[in-house]
Amino acid sequence: MRSLALGFAASAALVAGAQHLGAQAIAAHNSKAPVNFGADRIELMDKQNRAVLSGNVEITQADLTMRAARTTMAYTDAGTLQIQRIDATGGVVVTRGNERATGDAAVYDFNAKIITMVGNVALRRGSDTLNGGRLVIDLNTGVSNIDGRSSGGAASLGAATGQGGTVRSGGRVSGSFNPPKN
């Protein structure tokens, strides 16, 4: 019985290590690179230091791309415009190489260098997959975390980013990894 328990613990540690490795992949990113964007429409709100992009939004920074139906970009204007944060909603997709993260909504905080995605989150690297309710990618440390299912939507995103709302974690993280082909 003891060897069975040790075997289970070793297997769980191996799977946890594989999930950690898979989730780290998208995090190796140059967050100081210029940010370029395109959309069907842009609304500038100079007094609020905001730009709202809608319709086929595509934002790139180095080799990282974010796509969404709508984004709000917050910036400071002290002589030059400096982006502070991007809030994205509507089928958010973040890609880098063969890595792809999807969710209902996302926040990219440029000061903290953290991307938080919530609602039906999926992280794909090649054919490996991780699914959950919330994904936090820390671009400082290269560590990413996936939590179980959240209630989805703006309330969950607010809670995930400290902006109010509640996250109801009633689910689990799931995934699929391929063994070596030896």
OpenMM code with the backbone's topology and positions (N, CA, C; nanometers):
from openmm import Vec3, app, unit

residues = "MET ARG SER LEU ALA LEU GLY PHE ALA ALA SER ALA ALA LEU VAL ALA GLY ALA GLN HIS LEU GLY ALA GLN ALA ILE ALA ALA HIS ASN SER LYS ALA PRO VAL ASN PHE GLY ALA ASP ARG ILE GLU LEU MET ASP LYS GLN ASN ARG ALA VAL LEU SER GLY ASN VAL GLU ILE THR GLN ALA ASP LEU THR MET ARG ALA ALA ARG THR THR MET ALA TYR THR ASP ALA GLY THR LEU GLN ILE GLN ARG ILE ASP ALA THR GLY GLY VAL VAL VAL THR ARG GLY ASN GLU ARG ALA THR GLY ASP ALA ALA VAL TYR ASP PHE ASN ALA LYS ILE ILE THR MET VAL GLY ASN VAL ALA LEU ARG ARG GLY SER ASP THR LEU ASN GLY GLY ARG LEU VAL ILE ASP LEU ASN THR GLY VAL SER ASN ILE ASP GLY ARG SER SER GLY GLY ALA ALA SER LEU GLY ALA ALA THR GLY GLN GLY GLY THR VAL ARG SER GLY GLY ARG VAL SER GLY SER PHE ASN PRO PRO LYS ASN".split()
positions = [
    Vec3(0.0817, -0.1188, 0.0000),
    Vec3(0.0000, 0.0000, 0.0000),
    Vec3(0.0861, 0.1252, 0.0000),
    Vec3(0.1963, 0.1203, 0.0789),
    Vec3(0.2845, 0.2353, 0.0866),
    Vec3(0.3483, 0.2648, -0.0487),
    Vec3(0.3922, 0.1603, -0.1226),
    Vec3(0.4535, 0.1821, -0.2535),
    Vec3(0.3509, 0.2358, -0.3527),
    Vec3(0.2243, 0.1963, -0.3383),
    Vec3(0.1187, 0.2502, -0.4243),
    Vec3(0.1013, 0.3989, -0.3984),
    Vec3(0.1010, 0.4382, -0.2703),
    Vec3(0.0869, 0.5799, -0.2343),
    Vec3(0.2063, 0.6601, -0.2848),
    Vec3(0.3271, 0.6056, -0.2705),
    Vec3(0.4458, 0.6751, -0.3205),
    Vec3(0.4421, 0.6876, -0.4725),
    Vec3(0.3966, 0.5833, -0.5390),
    Vec3(0.3846, 0.5878, -0.6847),
    Vec3(0.2847, 0.6925, -0.7289),
    Vec3(0.1709, 0.7008, -0.6567),
    Vec3(0.0707, 0.8025, -0.6890),
    Vec3(0.1273, 0.9423, -0.6670),
    Vec3(0.1984, 0.9621, -0.5554),
    Vec3(0.2572, 1.0933, -0.5258),
    Vec3(0.3590, 1.1320, -0.6323),
    Vec3(0.4414, 1.0366, -0.6751),
    Vec3(0.5402, 1.0655, -0.7798),
    Vec3(0.4717, 1.0989, -0.9115),
    Vec3(0.3647, 1.0262, -0.9448),
    Vec3(0.2902, 1.0551, -1.0672),
    Vec3(0.2260, 1.1926, -1.0611),
    Vec3(0.1682, 1.2276, -0.9452),
    Vec3(0.1052, 1.3591, -0.9289),
    Vec3(0.2091, 1.4695, -0.9423),
    Vec3(0.3276, 1.4490, -0.8837),
    Vec3(0.4341, 1.5492, -0.8943),
    Vec3(0.4795, 1.5647, -1.0394),
    Vec3(0.4883, 1.4551, -1.1130),
    Vec3(0.5272, 1.4604, -1.2535),
    Vec3(0.4248, 1.5376, -1.3351),
    Vec3(0.2958, 1.5087, -1.3128),
    Vec3(0.1905, 1.5800, -1.3854),
    Vec3(0.1916, 1.7270, -1.3482),
    Vec3(0.2060, 1.7601, -1.2188),
    Vec3(0.2097, 1.9001, -1.1759),
    Vec3(0.3276, 1.9716, -1.2385),
    Vec3(0.4425, 1.9058, -1.2450),
    Vec3(0.5596, 1.9648, -1.3099),
    Vec3(0.5355, 1.9880, -1.4572),
    Vec3(0.4692, 1.8953, -1.5232),
    Vec3(0.4396, 1.9110, -1.6654),
    Vec3(0.3421, 2.0260, -1.6869),
    Vec3(0.2402, 2.0405, -1.5985),
    Vec3(0.1468, 2.1521, -1.6116),
    Vec3(0.2196, 2.2834, -1.5906),
    Vec3(0.3092, 2.2889, -1.4924),
    Vec3(0.3859, 2.4106, -1.4659),
    Vec3(0.4716, 2.4454, -1.5874),
    Vec3(0.5388, 2.3484, -1.6456),
    Vec3(0.6224, 2.3707, -1.7631),
    Vec3(0.5391, 2.4202, -1.8802),
    Vec3(0.4261, 2.3558, -1.9046),
    Vec3(0.3404, 2.3962, -2.0149),
    Vec3(0.2887, 2.5377, -1.9968),
    Vec3(0.2532, 2.5740, -1.8743),
    Vec3(0.1982, 2.7054, -1.8488),
    Vec3(0.3052, 2.8133, -1.8539),
    Vec3(0.4318, 2.7789, -1.8342),
    Vec3(0.5387, 2.8774, -1.8384),
    Vec3(0.5711, 2.9220, -1.9790),
    Vec3(0.5395, 2.8431, -2.0778),
    Vec3(0.5880, 2.8630, -2.2130),
    Vec3(0.5604, 3.0006, -2.2694),
    Vec3(0.4394, 3.0514, -2.2527),
    Vec3(0.4039, 3.1777, -2.3154),
    Vec3(0.4633, 3.2965, -2.2403),
    Vec3(0.5174, 3.2731, -2.1207),
    Vec3(0.5618, 3.3817, -2.0354),
    Vec3(0.6956, 3.4444, -2.0762),
    Vec3(0.7799, 3.3767, -2.1513),
    Vec3(0.9093, 3.4321, -2.1897),
    Vec3(0.8865, 3.5371, -2.2981),
    Vec3(0.8733, 3.6645, -2.2555),
    Vec3(0.8317, 3.7700, -2.3470),
    Vec3(0.9009, 3.9012, -2.3128),
    Vec3(0.9332, 3.9809, -2.4145),
    Vec3(0.9928, 4.1131, -2.3954),
    Vec3(0.8814, 4.2153, -2.3745),
    Vec3(0.8463, 4.2425, -2.2495),
    Vec3(0.7356, 4.3328, -2.2189),
    Vec3(0.7719, 4.4803, -2.2344),
    Vec3(0.8963, 4.5093, -2.2714),
    Vec3(0.9376, 4.6489, -2.2944),
    Vec3(0.9359, 4.6867, -2.4425),
    Vec3(0.9023, 4.5915, -2.5290),
    Vec3(0.8965, 4.6180, -2.6735),
    Vec3(0.7780, 4.7104, -2.7045),
    Vec3(0.7837, 4.7832, -2.8156),
    Vec3(0.6711, 4.8698, -2.8548),
    Vec3(0.5434, 4.7891, -2.8765),
    Vec3(0.4298, 4.8537, -2.8534),
    Vec3(0.2983, 4.7916, -2.8708),
    Vec3(0.2339, 4.8504, -2.9955),
    Vec3(0.1970, 4.7649, -3.0905),
    Vec3(0.1303, 4.8067, -3.2136),
    Vec3(-0.0109, 4.7511, -3.2132),
    Vec3(-0.1043, 4.8232, -3.2764),
    Vec3(-0.2423, 4.7774, -3.2745),
    Vec3(-0.3131, 4.8130, -3.4035),
    Vec3(-0.4209, 4.7386, -3.4294),
    Vec3(-0.5096, 4.7644, -3.5420),
    Vec3(-0.6495, 4.7200, -3.5032),
    Vec3(-0.7512, 4.7885, -3.5576),
    Vec3(-0.8904, 4.7560, -3.5278),
    Vec3(-0.9791, 4.8185, -3.6346),
    Vec3(-1.1044, 4.7764, -3.6389),
    Vec3(-1.1991, 4.8362, -3.7321),
    Vec3(-1.2359, 4.9779, -3.6903),
    Vec3(-1.2314, 5.0049, -3.5586),
    Vec3(-1.2722, 5.1361, -3.5080),
    Vec3(-1.1910, 5.1700, -3.3841),
    Vec3(-1.1600, 5.2980, -3.3664),
    Vec3(-1.0935, 5.3446, -3.2447),
    Vec3(-1.1637, 5.4705, -3.1965),
    Vec3(-1.1829, 5.4769, -3.0662),
    Vec3(-1.2405, 5.5953, -3.0030),
    Vec3(-1.1385, 5.6444, -2.9011),
    Vec3(-1.0891, 5.7673, -2.9195),
    Vec3(-0.9927, 5.8251, -2.8266),
    Vec3(-1.0669, 5.9082, -2.7232),
    Vec3(-1.0377, 5.8827, -2.5982),
    Vec3(-1.0969, 5.9582, -2.4883),
    Vec3(-0.9817, 6.0264, -2.4143),
    Vec3(-0.9365, 6.1405, -2.4700),
    Vec3(-0.8168, 6.2079, -2.4208),
    Vec3(-0.8250, 6.2478, -2.2736),
    Vec3(-0.9399, 6.2970, -2.2299),
    Vec3(-0.9515, 6.3411, -2.0904),
    Vec3(-0.9397, 6.2245, -1.9927),
    Vec3(-0.9778, 6.1046, -2.0351),
    Vec3(-0.9680, 5.9867, -1.9494),
    Vec3(-0.8409, 5.9065, -1.9745),
    Vec3(-0.7592, 5.9510, -2.0701),
    Vec3(-0.6382, 5.8768, -2.1089),
    Vec3(-0.6707, 5.7324, -2.1440),
    Vec3(-0.7692, 5.7169, -2.2330),
    Vec3(-0.8139, 5.5858, -2.2768),
    Vec3(-0.8319, 5.5851, -2.4278),
    Vec3(-0.8140, 5.4675, -2.4843),
    Vec3(-0.8466, 5.4437, -2.6248),
    Vec3(-0.9258, 5.3136, -2.6292),
    Vec3(-1.0423, 5.3174, -2.6921),
    Vec3(-1.1268, 5.1996, -2.7045),
    Vec3(-1.1173, 5.1514, -2.8484),
    Vec3(-1.0701, 5.0293, -2.8658),
    Vec3(-1.0593, 4.9684, -2.9978),
    Vec3(-1.1667, 4.8616, -3.0091),
    Vec3(-1.2352, 4.8572, -3.1229),
    Vec3(-1.3394, 4.7558, -3.1400),
    Vec3(-1.3381, 4.7014, -3.2812),
    Vec3(-1.3827, 4.5780, -3.2939),
    Vec3(-1.3896, 4.5112, -3.4232),
    Vec3(-1.2561, 4.4577, -3.4693),
    Vec3(-1.2401, 4.3279, -3.4634),
    Vec3(-1.1178, 4.2618, -3.5117),
    Vec3(-0.9904, 4.3253, -3.4565),
    Vec3(-0.9871, 4.3452, -3.3268),
    Vec3(-0.8723, 4.4091, -3.2631),
    Vec3(-0.7532, 4.3139, -3.2648),
    Vec3(-0.6392, 4.3673, -3.3053),
    Vec3(-0.5138, 4.2914, -3.3010),
    Vec3(-0.4067, 4.3807, -3.2422),
    Vec3(-0.3453, 4.3330, -3.1344),
    Vec3(-0.2399, 4.4065, -3.0657),
    Vec3(-0.1165, 4.3185, -3.0644),
    Vec3(-0.0026, 4.3748, -3.1043),
    Vec3(0.1217, 4.2971, -3.1038),
    Vec3(0.2271, 4.3694, -3.0213),
    Vec3(0.3089, 4.2889, -2.9559),
    Vec3(0.4257, 4.3376, -2.8833),
    Vec3(0.5323, 4.2299, -2.8989),
    Vec3(0.6385, 4.2663, -2.9702),
    Vec3(0.7425, 4.1683, -3.0050),
    Vec3(0.6751, 4.0488, -3.0725),
    Vec3(0.6946, 3.9262, -3.0220),
    Vec3(0.6346, 3.8083, -3.0854),
    Vec3(0.5047, 3.7638, -3.0183),
    Vec3(0.4473, 3.8499, -2.9330),
    Vec3(0.3213, 3.8208, -2.8651),
    Vec3(0.2083, 3.8941, -2.9370),
    Vec3(0.0979, 3.8246, -2.9632),
    Vec3(-0.0184, 3.8842, -3.0290),
    Vec3(-0.1422, 3.8599, -2.9442),
    Vec3(-0.2228, 3.9651, -2.9281),
    Vec3(-0.3513, 3.9542, -2.8593),
    Vec3(-0.4602, 3.9938, -2.9577),
    Vec3(-0.5633, 3.9095, -2.9700),
    Vec3(-0.6785, 3.9387, -3.0554),
    Vec3(-0.8036, 3.9363, -2.9686),
    Vec3(-0.8975, 4.0269, -2.9987),
    Vec3(-1.0223, 4.0334, -2.9232),
    Vec3(-1.1244, 4.1134, -3.0028),
    Vec3(-1.2492, 4.1058, -2.9599),
    Vec3(-1.3541, 4.1851, -3.0236),
    Vec3(-1.3443, 4.3308, -2.9811),
    Vec3(-1.3014, 4.3556, -2.8552),
    Vec3(-1.2963, 4.4926, -2.8036),
    Vec3(-1.1872, 4.5027, -2.6976),
    Vec3(-1.1157, 4.6143, -2.6986),
    Vec3(-1.0158, 4.6407, -2.5952),
    Vec3(-1.0242, 4.7865, -2.5515),
    Vec3(-0.9861, 4.8086, -2.4281),
    Vec3(-0.9679, 4.9445, -2.3766),
    Vec3(-0.8225, 4.9549, -2.3342),
    Vec3(-0.7542, 5.0544, -2.3880),
    Vec3(-0.6136, 5.0757, -2.3544),
    Vec3(-0.6053, 5.1993, -2.2655),
    Vec3(-0.5491, 5.1830, -2.1462),
    Vec3(-0.5271, 5.2950, -2.0547),
    Vec3(-0.3815, 5.3383, -2.0692),
    Vec3(-0.3601, 5.4697, -2.0722),
    Vec3(-0.2246, 5.5210, -2.0901),
    Vec3(-0.2038, 5.6465, -2.0071),
    Vec3(-0.0774, 5.6836, -1.9910),
    Vec3(-0.0429, 5.8118, -1.9290),
    Vec3(0.0106, 5.9014, -2.0386),
    Vec3(-0.0018, 6.0314, -2.0165),
    Vec3(0.0448, 6.1280, -2.1163),
    Vec3(0.1268, 6.2356, -2.0465),
    Vec3(0.2539, 6.2049, -2.0245),
    Vec3(0.3468, 6.3003, -1.9630),
    Vec3(0.4504, 6.3387, -2.0677),
    Vec3(0.4042, 6.3994, -2.1767),
    Vec3(0.4935, 6.4337, -2.2871),
    Vec3(0.4924, 6.3282, -2.3953),
    Vec3(0.4977, 6.2014, -2.3552),
    Vec3(0.4840, 6.0897, -2.4485),
    Vec3(0.3791, 5.9944, -2.3931),
    Vec3(0.3086, 5.9253, -2.4806),
    Vec3(0.2078, 5.8290, -2.4384),
    Vec3(0.2755, 5.7002, -2.3930),
    Vec3(0.2378, 5.6527, -2.2751),
    Vec3(0.2903, 5.5264, -2.2244),
    Vec3(0.1727, 5.4390, -2.1822),
    Vec3(0.1634, 5.3235, -2.2445),
    Vec3(0.0528, 5.2328, -2.2164),
    Vec3(0.0689, 5.1736, -2.0767),
    Vec3(-0.0420, 5.1675, -2.0028),
    Vec3(-0.0417, 5.1145, -1.8672),
    Vec3(-0.1121, 4.9793, -1.8583),
    Vec3(-0.2225, 4.9662, -1.9355),
    Vec3(-0.3060, 4.8472, -1.9193),
    Vec3(-0.3936, 4.8284, -2.0420),
    Vec3(-0.4180, 4.7016, -2.0754),
    Vec3(-0.5132, 4.6658, -2.1809),
    Vec3(-0.6182, 4.5745, -2.1186),
    Vec3(-0.7448, 4.6119, -2.1332),
    Vec3(-0.8573, 4.5267, -2.0944),
    Vec3(-0.9196, 4.4759, -2.2234),
    Vec3(-0.9296, 4.3458, -2.2399),
    Vec3(-0.9815, 4.2863, -2.3637),
    Vec3(-1.1008, 4.1964, -2.3331),
    Vec3(-1.2012, 4.2007, -2.4205),
    Vec3(-1.3185, 4.1142, -2.4065),
    Vec3(-1.3592, 4.0618, -2.5431),
    Vec3(-1.4337, 3.9526, -2.5400),
    Vec3(-1.4875, 3.8976, -2.6642),
    Vec3(-1.3919, 3.8040, -2.7346),
    Vec3(-1.3875, 3.6788, -2.6900),
    Vec3(-1.3041, 3.5785, -2.7561),
    Vec3(-1.1573, 3.6154, -2.7613),
    Vec3(-1.0980, 3.6405, -2.6464),
    Vec3(-0.9589, 3.6852, -2.6397),
    Vec3(-0.8649, 3.5693, -2.6717),
    Vec3(-0.7686, 3.5944, -2.7600),
    Vec3(-0.6680, 3.4954, -2.7975),
    Vec3(-0.5309, 3.5613, -2.7861),
    Vec3(-0.4418, 3.4991, -2.7088),
    Vec3(-0.3038, 3.5459, -2.6967),
    Vec3(-0.2150, 3.4368, -2.7540),
    Vec3(-0.1305, 3.4726, -2.8516),
    Vec3(-0.0440, 3.3732, -2.9151),
    Vec3(0.1013, 3.4182, -2.9124),
    Vec3(0.1875, 3.3184, -2.9142),
    Vec3(0.3320, 3.3381, -2.9271),
    Vec3(0.3884, 3.2080, -2.9808),
    Vec3(0.4372, 3.2116, -3.1049),
    Vec3(0.4877, 3.0892, -3.1675),
    Vec3(0.3778, 2.9850, -3.1760),
    Vec3(0.4053, 2.8625, -3.1275),
    Vec3(0.3035, 2.7565, -3.1300),
    Vec3(0.2234, 2.7514, -2.9999),
    Vec3(0.2350, 2.8558, -2.9177),
    Vec3(0.1639, 2.8638, -2.7915),
    Vec3(0.0411, 2.9533, -2.8099),
    Vec3(-0.0701, 2.9120, -2.7487),
    Vec3(-0.1952, 2.9859, -2.7667),
    Vec3(-0.2771, 2.9775, -2.6380),
    Vec3(-0.3168, 3.0938, -2.5859),
    Vec3(-0.4040, 3.1002, -2.4686),
    Vec3(-0.5332, 3.1692, -2.5110),
    Vec3(-0.6475, 3.1134, -2.4697),
    Vec3(-0.7763, 3.1726, -2.5033),
    Vec3(-0.8589, 3.1891, -2.3762),
    Vec3(-0.9490, 3.2877, -2.3794),
    Vec3(-1.0391, 3.3116, -2.2671),
    Vec3(-1.1461, 3.4107, -2.3068),
    Vec3(-1.2431, 3.4287, -2.2198),
    Vec3(-1.3521, 3.5222, -2.2465),
    Vec3(-1.3075, 3.6671, -2.2317),
    Vec3(-1.2162, 3.6934, -2.1375),
    Vec3(-1.1689, 3.8291, -2.1118),
    Vec3(-1.0257, 3.8233, -2.0613),
    Vec3(-0.9532, 3.9354, -2.0754),
    Vec3(-0.8134, 3.9404, -2.0310),
    Vec3(-0.7752, 4.0817, -1.9917),
    Vec3(-0.6759, 4.0904, -1.9036),
    Vec3(-0.6146, 4.2169, -1.8655),
    Vec3(-0.4636, 4.1994, -1.8778),
    Vec3(-0.3997, 4.2923, -1.9481),
    Vec3(-0.2535, 4.2956, -1.9539),
    Vec3(-0.2116, 4.4200, -1.8776),
    Vec3(-0.1538, 4.4014, -1.7590),
    Vec3(-0.1061, 4.5100, -1.6739),
    Vec3(0.0423, 4.5302, -1.7037),
    Vec3(0.0753, 4.6407, -1.7700),
    Vec3(0.2124, 4.6646, -1.8130),
    Vec3(0.3045, 4.6973, -1.6968),
    Vec3(0.2550, 4.7617, -1.5906),
    Vec3(0.3393, 4.7927, -1.4752),
    Vec3(0.3768, 4.6670, -1.3986),
    Vec3(0.2799, 4.5790, -1.3760),
    Vec3(0.3065, 4.4538, -1.3045),
    Vec3(0.3650, 4.3468, -1.3963),
    Vec3(0.3521, 4.3662, -1.5287),
    Vec3(0.3956, 4.2682, -1.6287),
    Vec3(0.3235, 4.1346, -1.6083),
    Vec3(0.1896, 4.1442, -1.5953),
    Vec3(0.1064, 4.0263, -1.5735),
    Vec3(-0.0111, 4.0296, -1.6700),
    Vec3(-0.0383, 3.9141, -1.7325),
    Vec3(-0.1566, 3.8966, -1.8151),
    Vec3(-0.2485, 3.8008, -1.7394),
    Vec3(-0.3735, 3.8445, -1.7153),
    Vec3(-0.4732, 3.7619, -1.6481),
    Vec3(-0.5864, 3.7353, -1.7452),
    Vec3(-0.6190, 3.6082, -1.7660),
    Vec3(-0.7301, 3.5703, -1.8533),
    Vec3(-0.8310, 3.4924, -1.7701),
    Vec3(-0.9616, 3.5168, -1.7953),
    Vec3(-1.0664, 3.4461, -1.7217),
    Vec3(-1.1755, 3.3984, -1.8160),
    Vec3(-1.2494, 3.2980, -1.7672),
    Vec3(-1.3640, 3.2465, -1.8408),
    Vec3(-1.3251, 3.1519, -1.9522),
    Vec3(-1.3501, 3.0238, -1.9322),
    Vec3(-1.3230, 2.9221, -2.0348),
    Vec3(-1.1804, 2.9306, -2.0871),
    Vec3(-1.0861, 2.9362, -1.9955),
    Vec3(-0.9451, 2.9513, -2.0313),
    Vec3(-0.8897, 2.8198, -2.0857),
    Vec3(-0.8130, 2.8300, -2.1917),
    Vec3(-0.7423, 2.7149, -2.2488),
    Vec3(-0.6022, 2.7591, -2.2871),
    Vec3(-0.5039, 2.6805, -2.2522),
    Vec3(-0.3648, 2.7060, -2.2884),
    Vec3(-0.3173, 2.5882, -2.3709),
    Vec3(-0.2711, 2.6150, -2.4919),
    Vec3(-0.2256, 2.5106, -2.5840),
    Vec3(-0.0788, 2.5356, -2.6197),
    Vec3(-0.0027, 2.4295, -2.6153),
    Vec3(0.1373, 2.4335, -2.6594),
    Vec3(0.1572, 2.3094, -2.7431),
    Vec3(0.1628, 2.3278, -2.8750),
    Vec3(0.1668, 2.2124, -2.9633),
    Vec3(0.0385, 2.1346, -2.9450),
    Vec3(0.0483, 2.0071, -2.9090),
    Vec3(-0.0714, 1.9264, -2.8862),
    Vec3(-0.1037, 1.9110, -2.7374),
    Vec3(-0.0231, 1.9715, -2.6480),
    Vec3(-0.0503, 1.9674, -2.5044),
    Vec3(-0.1531, 2.0745, -2.4703),
    Vec3(-0.2429, 2.0452, -2.3759),
    Vec3(-0.3484, 2.1398, -2.3406),
    Vec3(-0.3679, 2.1489, -2.1902),
    Vec3(-0.4068, 2.2678, -2.1438),
    Vec3(-0.4498, 2.2907, -2.0065),
    Vec3(-0.5768, 2.3740, -2.0142),
    Vec3(-0.6770, 2.3418, -1.9324),
    Vec3(-0.8043, 2.4131, -1.9313),
    Vec3(-0.8384, 2.4523, -1.7891),
    Vec3(-0.9018, 2.5686, -1.7729),
    Vec3(-0.9435, 2.6119, -1.6402),
    Vec3(-1.0303, 2.7347, -1.6478),
    Vec3(-1.0436, 2.8016, -1.5354),
    Vec3(-1.1276, 2.9197, -1.5272),
    Vec3(-1.0503, 3.0490, -1.5310),
    Vec3(-0.9239, 3.0460, -1.4838),
    Vec3(-0.8421, 3.1678, -1.4799),
    Vec3(-0.6963, 3.1316, -1.5041),
    Vec3(-0.6317, 3.2081, -1.5886),
    Vec3(-0.4893, 3.1911, -1.6194),
    Vec3(-0.4185, 3.3212, -1.5863),
    Vec3(-0.3125, 3.3141, -1.5068),
    Vec3(-0.2308, 3.4304, -1.4741),
    Vec3(-0.0902, 3.4031, -1.5260),
    Vec3(-0.0443, 3.4877, -1.6177),
    Vec3(0.0897, 3.4752, -1.6754),
    Vec3(0.1745, 3.5877, -1.6189),
    Vec3(0.2748, 3.5544, -1.5389),
    Vec3(0.3649, 3.6535, -1.4802),
    Vec3(0.4867, 3.6656, -1.5710),
    Vec3(0.4959, 3.7755, -1.6439),
    Vec3(0.6057, 3.7942, -1.7383),
    Vec3(0.7369, 3.8268, -1.6678),
    Vec3(0.7322, 3.8650, -1.5382),
    Vec3(0.8533, 3.8893, -1.4598),
    Vec3(0.9254, 3.7596, -1.4275),
    Vec3(0.8499, 3.6634, -1.3764),
    Vec3(0.9096, 3.5404, -1.3258),
    Vec3(0.9058, 3.4255, -1.4256),
    Vec3(0.8192, 3.4362, -1.5273),
    Vec3(0.8034, 3.3266, -1.6210),
    Vec3(0.7160, 3.2153, -1.5661),
    Vec3(0.6437, 3.2419, -1.4557),
    Vec3(0.5566, 3.1423, -1.3956),
    Vec3(0.4116, 3.1763, -1.4280),
    Vec3(0.3361, 3.0746, -1.4669),
    Vec3(0.1942, 3.0906, -1.4944),
    Vec3(0.1153, 2.9957, -1.4068),
    Vec3(-0.0065, 3.0365, -1.3728),
    Vec3(-0.0948, 2.9546, -1.2902),
    Vec3(-0.2306, 2.9457, -1.3563),
    Vec3(-0.2894, 2.8272, -1.3517),
    Vec3(-0.4255, 2.8078, -1.3994),
    Vec3(-0.5084, 2.7585, -1.2819),
    Vec3(-0.6211, 2.8291, -1.2575),
    Vec3(-0.7148, 2.7909, -1.1515),
    Vec3(-0.8317, 2.7176, -1.2136),
    Vec3(-0.9143, 2.6538, -1.1273),
    Vec3(-1.0352, 2.5850, -1.1711),
    Vec3(-1.1373, 2.6812, -1.2294),
    Vec3(-1.2483, 2.6263, -1.2692),
    Vec3(-1.3530, 2.7048, -1.3362),
    Vec3(-1.3991, 2.8227, -1.2524),
    Vec3(-1.4147, 2.9386, -1.3177),
    Vec3(-1.4718, 3.0564, -1.2537),
    Vec3(-1.6113, 3.0769, -1.3091),
    Vec3(-1.6826, 3.1731, -1.2532),
    Vec3(-1.8186, 3.1981, -1.3001),
    Vec3(-1.8201, 3.2683, -1.4342),
    Vec3(-1.7035, 3.3164, -1.4808),
    Vec3(-1.6939, 3.3786, -1.6128),
    Vec3(-1.7381, 3.5226, -1.6117),
    Vec3(-1.7095, 3.5930, -1.7210),
    Vec3(-1.7586, 3.7285, -1.7405),
    Vec3(-1.6810, 3.8345, -1.6663),
    Vec3(-1.7348, 3.9570, -1.6694),
    Vec3(-1.6677, 4.0734, -1.6143),
    Vec3(-1.6510, 4.0647, -1.4631),
    Vec3(-1.7461, 4.0062, -1.3911),
    Vec3(-1.7332, 3.9954, -1.2458),
    Vec3(-1.6116, 3.9117, -1.2092),
    Vec3(-1.5901, 3.8023, -1.2797),
    Vec3(-1.4741, 3.7179, -1.2520),
    Vec3(-1.3449, 3.7890, -1.2864),
    Vec3(-1.3442, 3.8621, -1.3986),
    Vec3(-1.2237, 3.9332, -1.4373),
    Vec3(-1.1914, 4.0383, -1.3331),
    Vec3(-1.2924, 4.1084, -1.2838),
    Vec3(-1.2696, 4.2085, -1.1806),
    Vec3(-1.2094, 4.1471, -1.0564),
    Vec3(-1.2614, 4.0334, -1.0140),
    Vec3(-1.2080, 3.9674, -0.8951),
    Vec3(-1.0671, 3.9169, -0.9199),
    Vec3(-1.0428, 3.8660, -1.0388),
    Vec3(-0.9110, 3.8121, -1.0711),
    Vec3(-0.8050, 3.9210, -1.0724),
    Vec3(-0.8469, 4.0440, -1.0985),
    Vec3(-0.7512, 4.1532, -1.1102),
    Vec3(-0.7639, 4.2553, -0.9986),
    Vec3(-0.8425, 4.2212, -0.8948),
    Vec3(-0.8576, 4.3127, -0.7828),
    Vec3(-0.9511, 4.4285, -0.8120),
    Vec3(-1.0385, 4.4159, -0.9091),
    Vec3(-1.1279, 4.5242, -0.9479),
    Vec3(-1.2711, 4.4988, -0.9025),
    Vec3(-1.2936, 4.4151, -0.8010),
    Vec3(-1.4287, 4.3870, -0.7532),
    Vec3(-1.4857, 4.2628, -0.8173),
    Vec3(-1.6053, 4.2224, -0.7758),
    Vec3(-1.6688, 4.1030, -0.8308),
    Vec3(-1.6283, 3.9793, -0.7525),
    Vec3(-1.6808, 3.8647, -0.7931),
    Vec3(-1.6495, 3.7403, -0.7234),
    Vec3(-1.6146, 3.6315, -0.8231),
    Vec3(-1.5281, 3.5426, -0.7814),
    Vec3(-1.4944, 3.4249, -0.8611),
    Vec3(-1.5477, 3.3044, -0.7856),
    Vec3(-1.6304, 3.2259, -0.8508),
    Vec3(-1.6806, 3.1036, -0.7899),
    Vec3(-1.6037, 2.9875, -0.8495),
    Vec3(-1.5175, 2.9301, -0.7720),
    Vec3(-1.4357, 2.8204, -0.8212),
    Vec3(-1.5052, 2.6886, -0.7913),
    Vec3(-1.5799, 2.6381, -0.8884),
    Vec3(-1.6496, 2.5130, -0.8693),
    Vec3(-1.5907, 2.4038, -0.9535),
    Vec3(-1.4826, 2.4304, -1.0215),
    Vec3(-1.4286, 2.3322, -1.1136),
    Vec3(-1.2852, 2.2976, -1.0850),
    Vec3(-1.2283, 2.2308, -1.1803),
    Vec3(-1.0918, 2.1835, -1.1675),
    Vec3(-1.0143, 2.2199, -1.2926),
    Vec3(-0.8868, 2.2174, -1.2799),
    Vec3(-0.7988, 2.2326, -1.3953),
    Vec3(-0.7901, 2.0963, -1.4622),
    Vec3(-0.7972, 2.0949, -1.5941),
    Vec3(-0.7833, 1.9688, -1.6668),
    Vec3(-0.6801, 1.9874, -1.7766),
    Vec3(-0.6305, 1.8781, -1.8275),
    Vec3(-0.5302, 1.8900, -1.9332),
    Vec3(-0.4992, 1.7583, -1.9984),
    Vec3(-0.4117, 1.7672, -2.0957),
    Vec3(-0.3684, 1.6503, -2.1713),
    Vec3(-0.2245, 1.6735, -2.2147),
    Vec3(-0.1371, 1.5779, -2.1843),
    Vec3(0.0035, 1.5849, -2.2250),
    Vec3(0.0389, 1.4580, -2.3008),
    Vec3(0.1262, 1.4693, -2.3958),
    Vec3(0.1712, 1.3549, -2.4735),
    Vec3(0.3009, 1.3004, -2.4147),
    Vec3(0.3113, 1.1683, -2.3990),
    Vec3(0.4342, 1.1078, -2.3494),
    Vec3(0.5429, 1.1111, -2.4579),
    Vec3(0.6685, 1.0895, -2.4183),
    Vec3(0.7772, 1.0846, -2.5178),
    Vec3(0.7512, 0.9750, -2.6210),
    Vec3(0.8004, 0.9924, -2.7400),
    Vec3(0.7757, 0.8970, -2.8492),
    Vec3(0.8895, 0.7972, -2.8635),
    Vec3(0.9516, 0.7547, -2.7528),
    Vec3(1.0620, 0.6572, -2.7587),
    Vec3(1.0063, 0.5187, -2.7749),
] * unit.nanometer
topology = app.Topology()
chain = topology.addChain("A")
for resn in residues:
    res = topology.addResidue(resn, chain)
    for name in ("N", "CA", "C"):
        topology.addAtom(name, app.Element.getBySymbol(name[0]), res)
